[in-house]
Structure formats: C-alpha cells, structure tokens
Amino acid sequence: MEALVGVIGASSVDEESYNVAFKLGKLIVDSGYHLICGGLGGVMEAACRGAQSSNNPERGKIIGIIPGSNKYDANPYVEIVISTGIGYARNMIIACSADVVIAVSGGSGTLSEIAMAWQYGKPIIVMENLPGISAQFAGKTLDNRRDDRIIGAKSPEEAIKNVKSILSNK
C-alpha cells in the first residue's frame, strides 16, 4: 500500500507559508507518496499545486477531502475529490487517512486536525518559523497518551527527510 502524506494548514496564508506548502507538495510527490489534504485554498491549494508540478513520472495522486457536497469547490489542482458534506468533521477523515501529517501555519481548524492525528497515533510534523498555531507544538506532546513528540521542521526538505524516516520504520 502506498503512503498518504497529509498536509494541513490555513485556508488563507501569507506568501512564505504558501511557498513552504508548495514545496512540500512537490517533495511529497517527488518522493513517491500520495498527497491528501482538505482540497480547498491556502496551504491546501499550494500543496496541491506543488504536487502537480512534480517531475516524477510515476507521480502520486493528489486527494482533496472537501467539507461540502459540491466537488467543484475543490481547488483546481486536486485530482481526486471526495465531497463529504460534513463540514469540519472532514478533518477526522484527513487525520485518519494520512500515514503522516505535516502542519503549515493554521488556526483552529488545523489545531483540530493536529489533535485528531494525535488521538489516532499518527506522526505529526509541524513547520517551524511560520505564523499560525502549528509551529508552537514543535517538540511537544498534547497529552500523556503517547511517548513521542510532535516533530518540528525548519524547511520542507527537513520535513520530507522526517517523513521518509517515519515511513521506512512502518
């Protein structure tokens, strides 16, 4: 089974966060993984657009789990749209489906995805040095359910290096 790497984050972002998400999407697919995200704008669109730019001839799929019921609400870079019609509850689908989750910036929606990924035992990587909620969790735990910590990464390359390490140990 091929790995799904989740990218979560703000639906409205600054240029630096957009560029980080774009690079993450490209590196995920360049590395032979599939991308799963919320399928809308901001970090999600940037990651999908980056994934589309991959030169990997056996490029992974770009999957968007959208909150509404109209598949045409997905950003134009999503290849497989899953329309849920369940609003923010779709965050659980992303957290449960991803083998690893990478958070870029974000607010309360991203926080809910981080918490759900934590609950379901998914490895979590957060991009450091960006605005938003996710960076503040680098090196921390959310509670005592797990012995590991949320991994901080200073660059997309470092995040993907961590993804490869995590997935090679599964």
C-alpha positions as CSV (number, residue, x, y, z in Angstrom):
1,M,0.0,0.0,0.0
2,E,1.4,3.4,-1.0
3,A,1.7,6.0,1.7
4,L,-0.6,9.1,2.1
5,V,1.1,12.2,3.4
6,G,-1.3,14.8,4.8
7,V,-0.7,18.5,4.5
8,I,-2.9,20.6,6.8
9,G,-3.0,24.3,7.4
10,A,-4.6,27.7,7.0
11,S,-7.1,28.3,4.2
12,S,-5.7,31.8,3.8
13,V,-1.9,32.2,4.0
14,D,1.0,34.6,3.7
15,E,3.5,34.2,0.8
16,E,6.1,32.4,2.9
17,S,3.6,29.8,4.2
18,Y,2.2,29.4,0.6
19,N,5.8,28.7,-0.7
20,V,6.5,26.2,2.0
21,A,3.3,24.3,1.3
22,F,4.0,24.4,-2.4
23,K,7.5,22.9,-1.9
24,L,6.1,20.3,0.5
25,G,3.5,19.2,-2.1
26,K,6.2,18.9,-4.8
27,L,8.6,17.0,-2.5
28,I,5.9,14.6,-1.3
29,V,5.1,13.5,-4.9
30,D,8.7,13.6,-6.0
31,S,9.3,11.1,-3.1
32,G,6.7,8.8,-4.5
33,Y,4.0,9.4,-1.9
34,H,0.3,10.5,-2.4
35,L,-0.8,13.9,-1.1
36,I,-4.0,14.1,1.0
37,C,-5.4,17.5,2.2
38,G,-8.6,19.5,2.7
39,G,-8.7,20.3,-1.0
40,L,-9.6,24.0,-0.7
41,G,-7.5,27.2,-0.7
42,G,-4.4,28.5,1.1
43,V,-2.0,25.8,2.3
44,M,-4.1,23.1,0.7
45,E,-4.1,24.7,-2.7
46,A,-0.4,25.5,-2.5
47,A,0.5,21.9,-1.6
48,C,-1.7,20.5,-4.4
49,R,-0.2,23.0,-6.9
50,G,3.3,21.9,-5.8
51,A,2.3,18.3,-6.2
52,Q,1.1,18.9,-9.7
53,S,4.5,20.4,-10.6
54,S,6.4,17.2,-9.7
55,N,8.6,15.8,-12.4
56,N,8.2,12.3,-11.0
57,P,6.9,10.2,-14.0
58,E,5.0,7.9,-11.6
59,R,3.5,10.8,-9.7
60,G,1.4,10.1,-6.7
61,K,-2.2,11.1,-6.6
62,I,-3.5,14.4,-5.2
63,I,-6.5,13.8,-3.0
64,G,-8.8,16.5,-1.6
65,I,-11.3,15.8,1.2
66,I,-13.6,18.7,1.0
67,P,-16.1,19.8,3.6
68,G,-19.0,20.4,1.3
69,S,-21.0,18.3,-1.1
70,N,-20.1,20.1,-4.4
71,K,-16.9,18.6,-5.8
72,Y,-16.4,21.7,-7.9
73,D,-15.5,23.6,-4.7
74,A,-12.1,21.8,-4.7
75,N,-9.1,23.8,-5.8
76,P,-8.1,23.1,-9.5
77,Y,-5.0,21.1,-8.6
78,V,-6.9,18.3,-6.8
79,E,-7.1,15.1,-8.9
80,I,-9.4,13.0,-6.7
81,V,-12.1,15.0,-4.9
82,I,-14.0,13.4,-2.0
83,S,-17.0,15.5,-1.2
84,T,-18.1,14.8,2.3
85,G,-20.9,17.2,3.1
86,I,-19.9,17.0,6.7
87,G,-18.1,20.3,7.3
88,Y,-15.3,20.4,9.7
89,A,-15.8,16.7,10.6
90,R,-13.9,16.1,7.4
91,N,-10.8,16.9,9.4
92,M,-11.1,13.5,11.0
93,I,-11.0,11.8,7.6
94,I,-7.8,13.5,6.7
95,A,-6.2,12.7,10.1
96,C,-7.3,9.1,10.0
97,S,-6.3,8.5,6.3
98,A,-2.8,10.1,6.4
99,D,0.2,8.0,7.4
100,V,2.0,11.2,8.4
101,V,0.6,14.7,8.9
102,I,2.5,17.9,8.1
103,A,1.1,21.1,9.5
104,V,1.8,24.5,7.9
105,S,0.6,27.6,9.8
106,G,-3.1,27.4,10.5
107,G,-5.7,28.2,13.1
108,S,-8.4,26.3,15.0
109,G,-9.2,24.0,12.0
110,T,-5.6,23.0,11.8
111,L,-5.5,22.6,15.6
112,S,-8.4,20.2,15.3
113,E,-6.6,18.1,12.7
114,I,-3.4,18.0,14.8
115,A,-5.4,16.9,17.8
116,M,-7.2,14.2,15.8
117,A,-3.9,12.9,14.3
118,W,-2.5,12.8,17.8
119,Q,-5.5,10.8,19.1
120,Y,-5.2,8.3,16.2
121,G,-1.4,7.8,16.8
122,K,-0.3,9.5,13.5
123,P,3.1,11.0,13.4
124,I,2.9,14.8,13.2
125,I,5.4,17.2,11.7
126,V,5.0,21.0,12.1
127,M,6.7,23.6,10.1
128,E,8.6,26.0,12.4
129,N,9.2,29.7,12.0
130,L,5.8,30.4,10.3
131,P,2.8,32.3,11.6
132,G,-0.2,30.4,12.9
133,I,-0.8,27.8,15.5
134,S,1.0,24.7,14.4
135,A,4.6,25.9,15.0
136,Q,4.1,26.3,18.7
137,F,3.7,22.5,19.1
138,A,7.2,21.6,17.8
139,G,8.9,19.3,20.2
140,K,5.8,19.0,22.5
141,T,3.2,16.4,23.4
142,L,-0.5,17.1,23.5
143,D,-1.1,14.8,26.5
144,N,0.3,11.6,28.0
145,R,-1.4,9.1,25.6
146,R,1.8,8.9,23.6
147,D,5.5,8.7,24.4
148,D,6.6,10.6,21.2
149,R,6.6,14.3,20.5
150,I,5.4,16.4,17.6
151,I,8.4,16.9,15.3
152,G,9.5,20.4,14.2
153,A,11.0,21.0,10.8
154,K,12.7,24.2,9.7
155,S,12.4,23.5,5.9
156,P,10.3,21.4,3.6
157,E,13.4,19.3,2.9
158,E,13.8,18.6,6.6
159,A,10.1,17.7,6.9
160,I,10.3,15.2,4.0
161,K,13.5,13.7,5.4
162,N,11.5,13.1,8.6
163,V,8.6,11.6,6.6
164,K,10.9,9.2,4.9
165,S,12.4,8.1,8.2
166,I,9.0,7.6,9.8
167,L,7.6,5.7,6.8
168,S,10.7,3.5,6.5
169,N,10.1,2.3,10.0
170,K,6.5,1.2,9.4
